[in-house]
Amino acid sequence: MVQIFFTYFALVSIAAGILTVSLRNPVHCGIALLALLGHVAGLFVLLHAEFVAVVQIIIYAGAILILYLFVLMLLNLKTEERYFHRRHAWYITGVGALTVELLLVLLASRFGGAKGPAAVEAVEQIGNSMAIGILMFSDYLLPFEIVGIFLLGAIVGAIVLAKTPSPADLSGDER
Amino acid sequence: MVPISAYVVVSAILFVTGLAGVLIRRNFIIVMMSVEIMLNAANINLVAFASHLDSLGGQIMALFVIAIAAGEAAVGLAIIIVVFRGKLATNVDQINLLKW
């Protein structure tokens, strides 16, 4: 049963990824990206990461993708006749070959890795989100605070960048 | 039980797809969507290895990656709006003033 769901989520997410980079209309690309994000959230559920799956749907599909679609609608883009760089398409072969090579090396690795304390049964006793919360506010407290400062900087930067310049700013060239 | 190599293969395919999008698309917004695909591929890897190694650190790192993707989207889209307002261009090969 898990294999069937995994095959479905994997195939649809790969197909949606390919559609995202190959469709002509940017809005259709956004819809394909939405399908990709939803199916990747399904993969997270299969991996017993329910909290990450829900956060993926709320933040990625609910906030980030809506931001993309807002900007797409705001800019009123024309559909381009030439929308690919044909010249750079050669690099992909090299990158793909390198990735396959790295995968073969990594998957044949003899090192198994040390098992951590959070087995699936142990996590399910207190619930996935509670386990993540306990760990995030104890061991990962400093990265959590850093991400908070980072998000504040991103918000302020986005507002300052996208603000309509006032006429006084435009005329004051001597500064 | 699905082996971890299956997840790693899916993640690698998605990453190469996103990289292809960054390299060959001309529209800046689609380039940023391709970056999101690559971040998602990295997230699949993090969560798959967290499940494989019985550790929650990978899931927390995936949450941080999602937060950083949100910041990247906000700042990148603000930059697109500024560039579009001044130049009426959203193609990456028309935005070349910094190439000198």
Interface residues (C-beta under 8 A of the other chain):
Chain A: V2 Q3 F6 A10 S13 I14 G17 I18 T20 V21 P26 C29 G30 L33 L36 L37 V40 L43 F44 L46 L47 H48 A49 F51 V52 V55 Q56 I59 Y60 A63 I64 L67 Y68 V71 L72 L74 L75 L77 E80 R82 Y83 F84 H85 R86 H88 A89 Y91 I92 V95 G96 T99 V100 L103 L106 L107 G113 A114 K115 G116 P117 A118 A119 V120 V123 A131 I132 L135 M136 D139 Y140 P143 V147 F150 L151 G153 A154 I155 G157 A158 I159 L161 A162
Chain B: M1 V2 S5 A6 Y7 V8 V9 V10 A12 I13 L14 F15 V16 T17 G18 L19 A20 G21 L23 I24 R25 R26 N27 I29 I30 M32 M33 S34 E36 I37 N40 N43 I44 V47 A48 F49 A50 S51 H52 L53 D54 S55 L56 G57 Q59 I60 A62 L63 F64 I66 A67 I68 A69 A70 G71 E72 A73 A74 V75 L77 A78 I79 I80 I81 V82 F84 T90 N91 D93
